[in-house]
Amino acid sequence: MILSDNFGRVFKYLRVSITDRCNYKCKYCSPYNSFKHIDHNRVLRYEDILYIISTLARYGLKKVRITGGEPLVRKGLPEFISEINRIKEIEEITVTTNGSLLDKCGVQLKKAGVKRINISLDSLQADKYAFITGGFDLDKIIENIKFAKKCGFNPIKINTVMIKDFNDNEILDFCEFAESTETIVRFIEFMPVGGIEWNYDKVLSGESILKIISTQYKVSNLNNNRSPSRDYRLSNGATIGIISPVTHHFCEFCDKLRLMADGNIKPCLLMNEEVDLFNIIKDRDDNRLINTLINILKLKNREHIILQERSFKNNGKPMSSIGG
Ligand code: SAM
């Protein structure tokens, strides 16, 4: 049996935030001054997450992304990923990380079955990188990106959130970085999620990003399929992607749900609604789980509403809980 929403989109992809704790304090990710972490006794255990993944795998789930908070701060991650990798229906396991701990567990993650990873990097200037992350060292991350390459992750995608007057003067530097490190830099529009300071003026649109890139490089459209990212090959040989959730939407192909570390699940990143699955998961109640999932999928809208409501505010959980 497959699960689909009211618009015929088939569910295949689960993003799992395994912790809302992060060693970084990125300014655009969470209102850290007022942020309250989930109580330890409310955090799903790995066996709980394995239960939901293996159950949903029988209903069409094929792809899992592990995120956070910072997923690499949670102990036992490689062993947990090995267990997911044993579920035969799961075709792909990916991880989104700030990269700071890849030197410690990159090798194990690769062995556990992660083939490709996304690493967040919002500035190539040491002072700005330290500012946005809450004091962390750019050189260390660059070293870890190179190390990830040696571990054999392929591709490595760099997630770069573009914020006007912060890093919009680094777009061309990121294009060079993509070429020199053989990574795919993905420029992401700044989204209004979870009570952070956001307004439309801070958003640099995907179109503006492409225009800036085109001043320096010849750009060929790689015209990829169903991905949220529009990918381009540049004349320096680099591949870059542009993700425009604010000025455009790519809801048409949305096949995902987002499970958070407290057992709540979100039908859409840009909706405040979430549904509590904690007890259903703890009770290992397959029927209730699938019936609830069917109802959650019905909550998905045809498309998100930022485009219609420019003053849109999402005051639900922040990205640091949802995981992006
Ligand atoms: N700690 C990990 C990391 O840094 O990649 C995983 C969690 S983080 C919430 C996942 C992704 O969400 C990161 O790439 C981050 O840049 C992105 N993100 C966080 N807040 C965002 C926002 N307001 N708009 C767009 N992307 C955001």
Residues whose N, C-alpha, C, O or C-beta is under 5 A from the ligand:
A	BS01	SAM	Y28 C29 T67 G68 G69 E70 T96 T97 N98 S120 N159 V161 E189 F190 M191 V193 M319 S320 G323 G324
